[in-house]
Amino acid sequence: MDCKEVQKKYIPFIDNELRAGELEAFLRHLEECQDCREEYDIYYTMIMGMRYLEEESEKNWIDSEERLCIAQEYLRRHHIIYLGKLAFLAVLCIGCMFLL
């Protein structure tokens, strides 16, 4: 994913609209590109700040760094669940072979 693609994904990331593959590429790029990381921090703070003020809610503020950590944890869990499903499918297929 290049810088222009990442920049288009700031708002979908903030709104939790990225699929796992997109999210992984997005996070990887932000780890490697300091310019996009700084720009993301600015966008995140500005957008979430406006939303926070508009909603006048009692929500706790999550900063941009914490939001990235939450996304990385989500991806880690997603991969674990995916591997679990593959393992279950493999066991199921092996079991079916023994029944035949």
C-alpha positions as CSV (number, residue, x, y, z in Angstrom):
1,M,0.0,0.0,0.0
2,D,1.4,3.4,-0.9
3,C,1.0,6.7,0.8
4,K,-1.9,7.9,-1.3
5,E,-3.8,4.7,-0.7
6,V,-3.1,5.0,3.1
7,Q,-4.3,8.6,3.1
8,K,-7.6,7.5,1.6
9,K,-8.1,5.0,4.4
10,Y,-7.7,7.3,7.4
11,I,-11.4,7.9,7.8
12,P,-12.4,4.3,7.1
13,F,-9.9,3.2,9.7
14,I,-11.2,5.6,12.2
15,D,-14.8,4.4,11.5
16,N,-13.7,0.7,11.8
17,E,-14.6,0.0,8.1
18,L,-11.4,-1.7,6.9
19,R,-11.4,-5.4,6.2
20,A,-8.6,-7.5,7.9
21,G,-6.4,-7.4,4.8
22,E,-6.7,-3.7,4.3
23,L,-6.2,-3.1,8.0
24,E,-3.0,-5.2,8.0
25,A,-1.6,-3.3,5.0
26,F,-2.6,0.1,6.5
27,L,-1.0,-0.7,9.9
28,R,2.2,-2.0,8.2
29,H,2.5,1.1,6.2
30,L,2.1,3.4,9.2
31,E,4.8,1.5,11.0
32,E,7.2,2.0,8.0
33,C,6.3,5.6,6.9
34,Q,6.8,8.3,9.5
35,D,5.1,11.0,7.3
36,C,1.9,9.0,7.0
37,R,2.0,8.2,10.7
38,E,2.3,11.9,11.6
39,E,-0.5,12.8,9.2
40,Y,-2.7,10.0,10.6
41,D,-2.1,11.4,14.1
42,I,-3.2,14.8,13.0
43,Y,-6.3,13.5,11.2
44,Y,-7.3,11.2,14.0
45,T,-7.0,14.0,16.6
46,M,-8.9,16.5,14.5
47,I,-11.7,14.1,13.5
48,M,-12.2,12.5,16.8
49,G,-12.0,15.8,18.6
50,M,-14.8,17.2,16.4
51,R,-16.9,14.1,17.0
52,Y,-16.2,14.2,20.7
53,L,-17.4,17.8,20.9
54,E,-20.4,17.2,18.6
55,E,-21.7,14.2,20.6
56,E,-21.2,15.8,24.0
57,S,-20.9,12.3,25.3
58,E,-19.3,10.8,28.4
59,K,-17.0,8.6,26.3
60,N,-13.5,8.2,27.3
61,W,-11.0,9.8,24.9
62,I,-8.8,7.2,23.0
63,D,-5.7,8.8,21.5
64,S,-4.4,7.8,18.1
65,E,-1.6,5.6,19.4
66,E,-4.1,3.6,21.6
67,R,-6.4,3.3,18.6
68,L,-3.6,1.7,16.6
69,C,-2.8,-0.7,19.4
70,I,-6.5,-1.7,19.5
71,A,-6.4,-2.4,15.8
72,Q,-3.3,-4.5,16.1
73,E,-4.8,-6.5,18.9
74,Y,-7.9,-7.0,16.7
75,L,-5.8,-8.3,13.9
76,R,-3.9,-10.7,16.2
77,R,-7.2,-12.2,17.4
78,H,-8.5,-12.3,13.8
79,H,-5.5,-14.4,12.8
80,I,-5.8,-16.7,15.8
81,I,-9.5,-17.3,15.0
82,Y,-8.7,-17.9,11.3
83,L,-6.0,-20.4,12.2
84,G,-8.4,-22.1,14.5
85,K,-11.0,-22.4,11.8
86,L,-8.4,-23.9,9.4
87,A,-7.3,-26.4,12.0
88,F,-10.9,-27.4,12.7
89,L,-11.5,-27.8,8.9
90,A,-8.3,-30.0,8.6
91,V,-9.4,-32.2,11.5
92,L,-12.9,-32.5,10.0
93,C,-11.5,-33.4,6.6
94,I,-9.2,-36.1,8.1
95,G,-12.1,-37.5,10.2
96,C,-14.2,-37.7,7.0
97,M,-11.5,-39.6,5.2
98,F,-11.3,-42.2,8.0
99,L,-15.1,-42.7,7.8
100,L,-15.0,-43.4,4.1
